């Protein structure tokens, strides 16, 4: 992945996480856990991508 792609991915994932946190009360209960888990996985992946791009 190029540095531009990693930066775009990180910004998009952090925005998604912020939107999910702000709208957690509006989501149906059955979607809360899945959306939160997806957001956590994507945020963790973005940090891994950032660190790997810094090391290479």
GUKEMI-56604 format. One record per atom (N, C-alpha, C): residue number from 1; residue in three letters; atom name; y, z, x negated. Coordinates in steps of 0.05 Angstrom, whole numbers, plus 5000, padded with zeros to 4 digits. Each point is the difference from the previous one (the first is absolute). Layout:
GUKEMI-56604
+------+--------+-------+------+------+------+
! guza ! lumlum ! kolfi !    y !    z !    x !
+------+--------+-------+------+------+------+
!  NUM !    ALA !    CA !    Y !    Z !    X !
...
+------+--------+-------+------+------+------+
end
This chain:
GUKEMI-56604
+------+--------+-------+------+------+------+
! guza ! lumlum ! kolfi !    y !    z !    x !
+------+--------+-------+------+------+------+
!    1 !    UNK !     N ! 4976 ! 5000 ! 4983 !
!    1 !    UNK !    CA ! 5024 ! 5000 ! 5017 !
!    1 !    UNK !     C ! 5025 ! 5000 ! 4982 !
!    2 !    UNK !     N ! 5019 ! 4984 ! 5008 !
!    2 !    UNK !    CA ! 5025 ! 5000 ! 4986 !
!    2 !    UNK !     C ! 5017 ! 5024 ! 5007 !
!    3 !    UNK !     N ! 5020 ! 5005 ! 4983 !
!    3 !    UNK !    CA ! 5017 ! 5023 ! 5005 !
!    3 !    UNK !     C ! 5016 ! 4998 ! 5026 !
!    4 !    UNK !     N ! 5008 ! 4975 ! 5007 !
!    4 !    UNK !    CA ! 5015 ! 4996 ! 5025 !
!    4 !    UNK !     C ! 4982 ! 5007 ! 5024 !
!    5 !    UNK !     N ! 4975 ! 4991 ! 4998 !
!    5 !    UNK !    CA ! 4981 ! 5006 ! 5022 !
!    5 !    UNK !     C ! 4995 ! 5030 ! 5004 !
!    6 !    UNK !     N ! 4998 ! 5014 ! 4978 !
!    6 !    UNK !    CA ! 4995 ! 5029 ! 5001 !
!    6 !    UNK !     C ! 5025 ! 5014 ! 5012 !
!    7 !    UNK !     N ! 5023 ! 4991 ! 4992 !
!    7 !    UNK !    CA ! 5024 ! 5013 ! 5010 !
!    7 !    UNK !     C ! 5003 ! 4995 ! 5030 !
!    8 !    UNK !     N ! 4995 ! 4975 ! 5009 !
!    8 !    UNK !    CA ! 5002 ! 4994 ! 5028 !
!    8 !    UNK !     C ! 4979 ! 5016 ! 5016 !
!    9 !    UNK !     N ! 4976 ! 5001 ! 4990 !
!    9 !    UNK !    CA ! 4978 ! 5015 ! 5013 !
!    9 !    UNK !     C ! 5008 ! 5030 ! 5002 !
!   10 !    UNK !     N ! 5010 ! 5011 ! 4979 !
!   10 !    UNK !    CA ! 5008 ! 5029 ! 5001 !
!   10 !    UNK !     C ! 5021 ! 5005 ! 5020 !
!   11 !    UNK !     N ! 5021 ! 4983 ! 5001 !
!   11 !    UNK !    CA ! 5021 ! 5004 ! 5020 !
!   11 !    UNK !     C ! 4990 ! 4997 ! 5028 !
!   12 !    UNK !     N ! 4983 ! 4980 ! 5005 !
!   12 !    UNK !    CA ! 4990 ! 4996 ! 5027 !
!   12 !    UNK !     C ! 4982 ! 5024 ! 5009 !
!   13 !    UNK !     N ! 4983 ! 5009 ! 4982 !
!   13 !    UNK !    CA ! 4982 ! 5023 ! 5006 !
!   13 !    UNK !     C ! 5016 ! 5025 ! 5005 !
!   14 !    UNK !     N ! 5020 ! 5005 ! 4984 !
!   14 !    UNK !    CA ! 5016 ! 5025 ! 5004 !
!   14 !    UNK !     C ! 5016 ! 4998 ! 5026 !
!   15 !    UNK !     N ! 5009 ! 4976 ! 5007 !
!   15 !    UNK !    CA ! 5014 ! 4997 ! 5026 !
!   15 !    UNK !     C ! 4980 ! 5004 ! 5023 !
!   16 !    UNK !     N ! 4976 ! 4990 ! 4997 !
!   16 !    UNK !    CA ! 4980 ! 5004 ! 5021 !
!   16 !    UNK !     C ! 4993 ! 5030 ! 5003 !
!   17 !    UNK !     N ! 4998 ! 5014 ! 4978 !
!   17 !    UNK !    CA ! 4995 ! 5029 ! 5001 !
!   17 !    UNK !     C ! 5023 ! 5014 ! 5014 !
!   18 !    UNK !     N ! 5024 ! 4993 ! 4994 !
!   18 !    UNK !    CA ! 5023 ! 5012 ! 5013 !
!   18 !    UNK !     C ! 5001 ! 4995 ! 5030 !
!   19 !    UNK !     N ! 4994 ! 4975 ! 5007 !
!   19 !    UNK !    CA ! 4999 ! 4994 ! 5029 !
!   19 !    UNK !     C ! 4978 ! 5015 ! 5014 !
!   20 !    UNK !     N ! 4977 ! 5003 ! 4988 !
!   20 !    UNK !    CA ! 4979 ! 5015 ! 5012 !
!   20 !    UNK !     C ! 5007 ! 5030 ! 5003 !
!   21 !    UNK !     N ! 5013 ! 5011 ! 4980 !
!   21 !    UNK !    CA ! 5007 ! 5028 ! 5002 !
!   21 !    UNK !     C ! 5021 ! 5004 ! 5021 !
!   22 !    UNK !     N ! 5019 ! 4982 ! 5003 !
!   22 !    UNK !    CA ! 5021 ! 5003 ! 5020 !
!   22 !    UNK !     C ! 4990 ! 4995 ! 5028 !
!   23 !    UNK !     N ! 4979 ! 4984 ! 5003 !
!   23 !    UNK !    CA ! 4991 ! 4993 ! 5027 !
!   23 !    UNK !     C ! 4973 ! 5013 ! 5006 !
!   24 !    UNK !     N ! 4993 ! 5021 ! 4987 !
!   24 !    UNK !    CA ! 4973 ! 5012 ! 5004 !
!   24 !    UNK !     C ! 4997 ! 5012 ! 5028 !
!   25 !    UNK !     N ! 5021 ! 5008 ! 5013 !
!   25 !    UNK !    CA ! 4998 ! 5011 ! 5027 !
!   25 !    UNK !     C ! 4997 ! 4979 ! 5021 !
!   26 !    UNK !     N ! 5008 ! 4976 ! 4994 !
!   26 !    UNK !    CA ! 4998 ! 4978 ! 5020 !
!   26 !    UNK !     C ! 4973 ! 4986 ! 5000 !
!   27 !    UNK !     N ! 4984 ! 5004 ! 4979 !
!   27 !    UNK !    CA ! 4974 ! 4987 ! 4998 !
!   27 !    UNK !     C ! 4980 ! 5014 ! 5018 !
!   28 !    UNK !     N ! 4982 ! 4985 ! 5012 !
!   28 !    UNK !    CA ! 4978 ! 5013 ! 5015 !
!   28 !    UNK !     C ! 4983 ! 5017 ! 4981 !
!   29 !    UNK !     N ! 4988 ! 5022 ! 5010 !
!   29 !    UNK !    CA ! 4985 ! 5017 ! 4982 !
!   29 !    UNK !     C ! 4977 ! 4987 ! 4985 !
!   30 !    UNK !     N ! 4987 ! 4980 ! 5012 !
!   30 !    UNK !    CA ! 4977 ! 4987 ! 4987 !
!   30 !    UNK !     C ! 5009 ! 4983 ! 4976 !
!   31 !    UNK !     N ! 5025 ! 4991 ! 5000 !
!   31 !    UNK !    CA ! 5010 ! 4983 ! 4978 !
!   31 !    UNK !     C ! 5012 ! 5016 ! 4977 !
!   32 !    UNK !     N ! 5008 ! 5025 ! 5005 !
!   32 !    UNK !    CA ! 5014 ! 5016 ! 4979 !
!   32 !    UNK !     C ! 4984 ! 5003 ! 4975 !
!   33 !    UNK !     N ! 4975 ! 5007 ! 5003 !
!   33 !    UNK !    CA ! 4984 ! 5006 ! 4976 !
!   33 !    UNK !     C ! 4994 ! 4974 ! 4984 !
!   34 !    UNK !     N ! 4994 ! 4978 ! 5014 !
!   34 !    UNK !    CA ! 4995 ! 4975 ! 4986 !
!   34 !    UNK !     C ! 5024 ! 4989 ! 4986 !
!   35 !    UNK !     N ! 5023 ! 5001 ! 5014 !
!   35 !    UNK !    CA ! 5025 ! 4990 ! 4988 !
!   35 !    UNK !     C ! 5008 ! 5017 ! 4976 !
!   36 !    UNK !     N ! 4997 ! 5027 ! 5002 !
!   36 !    UNK !    CA ! 5007 ! 5017 ! 4978 !
!   36 !    UNK !     C ! 4981 ! 4996 ! 4976 !
!   37 !    UNK !     N ! 4975 ! 4996 ! 5005 !
!   37 !    UNK !    CA ! 4981 ! 4995 ! 4979 !
!   37 !    UNK !     C ! 5006 ! 4974 ! 4986 !
!   38 !    UNK !     N ! 5006 ! 4979 ! 5016 !
!   38 !    UNK !    CA ! 5007 ! 4974 ! 4989 !
!   38 !    UNK !     C ! 5025 ! 5002 ! 4982 !
!   39 !    UNK !     N ! 5020 ! 5014 ! 5010 !
!   39 !    UNK !    CA ! 5025 ! 5003 ! 4985 !
!   39 !    UNK !     C ! 4995 ! 5016 ! 4974 !
!   40 !    UNK !     N ! 4984 ! 5021 ! 5001 !
!   40 !    UNK !    CA ! 4995 ! 5015 ! 4975 !
!   40 !    UNK !     C ! 4985 ! 4983 ! 4980 !
!   41 !    UNK !     N ! 4980 ! 4985 ! 5009 !
!   41 !    UNK !    CA ! 4986 ! 4982 ! 4981 !
!   41 !    UNK !     C ! 5018 ! 4979 ! 4988 !
!   42 !    UNK !     N ! 5017 ! 4988 ! 5016 !
!   42 !    UNK !    CA ! 5018 ! 4980 ! 4990 !
!   42 !    UNK !     C ! 5021 ! 5011 ! 4981 !
!   43 !    UNK !     N ! 5010 ! 5024 ! 5006 !
!   43 !    UNK !    CA ! 5019 ! 5013 ! 4982 !
!   43 !    UNK !     C ! 4987 ! 5007 ! 4973 !
!   44 !    UNK !     N ! 4975 ! 5011 ! 5001 !
!   44 !    UNK !    CA ! 4986 ! 5006 ! 4976 !
!   44 !    UNK !     C ! 4995 ! 4975 ! 4983 !
!   45 !    UNK !     N ! 4993 ! 4978 ! 5014 !
!   45 !    UNK !    CA ! 4995 ! 4975 ! 4986 !
!   45 !    UNK !     C ! 5025 ! 4990 ! 4987 !
!   46 !    UNK !     N ! 5023 ! 5003 ! 5013 !
!   46 !    UNK !    CA ! 5025 ! 4991 ! 4988 !
!   46 !    UNK !     C ! 5007 ! 5015 ! 4975 !
!   47 !    UNK !     N ! 4994 ! 5026 ! 4999 !
!   47 !    UNK !    CA ! 5005 ! 5015 ! 4976 !
!   47 !    UNK !     C ! 4981 ! 4992 ! 4978 !
!   48 !    UNK !     N ! 4975 ! 4994 ! 5007 !
!   48 !    UNK !    CA ! 4981 ! 4990 ! 4980 !
!   48 !    UNK !     C ! 5010 ! 4973 ! 4989 !
!   49 !    UNK !     N ! 5009 ! 4982 ! 5017 !
!   49 !    UNK !    CA ! 5010 ! 4974 ! 4991 !
!   49 !    UNK !     C ! 5025 ! 5004 ! 4982 !
!   50 !    UNK !     N ! 5017 ! 5018 ! 5007 !
!   50 !    UNK !    CA ! 5024 ! 5004 ! 4984 !
!   50 !    UNK !     C ! 4993 ! 5010 ! 4972 !
!   51 !    UNK !     N ! 4982 ! 5020 ! 4999 !
!   51 !    UNK !    CA ! 4992 ! 5011 ! 4974 !
!   51 !    UNK !     C ! 4985 ! 4979 ! 4984 !
!   52 !    UNK !     N ! 4983 ! 4985 ! 5013 !
!   52 !    UNK !    CA ! 4985 ! 4979 ! 4984 !
!   52 !    UNK !     C ! 5019 ! 4978 ! 4990 !
!   53 !    UNK !     N ! 5021 ! 4994 ! 5015 !
!   53 !    UNK !    CA ! 5019 ! 4980 ! 4991 !
!   53 !    UNK !     C ! 5017 ! 5011 ! 4977 !
!   54 !    UNK !     N ! 5006 ! 5026 ! 5001 !
!   54 !    UNK !    CA ! 5015 ! 5012 ! 4978 !
!   54 !    UNK !     C ! 4983 ! 5002 ! 4974 !
!   55 !    UNK !     N ! 4975 ! 5004 ! 5002 !
!   55 !    UNK !    CA ! 4982 ! 5002 ! 4977 !
!   55 !    UNK !     C ! 4992 ! 4974 ! 4988 !
!   56 !    UNK !     N ! 5002 ! 4978 ! 5015 !
!   56 !    UNK !    CA ! 4992 ! 4974 ! 4989 !
!   56 !    UNK !     C ! 5023 ! 4984 ! 4991 !
+------+--------+-------+------+------+------+
end
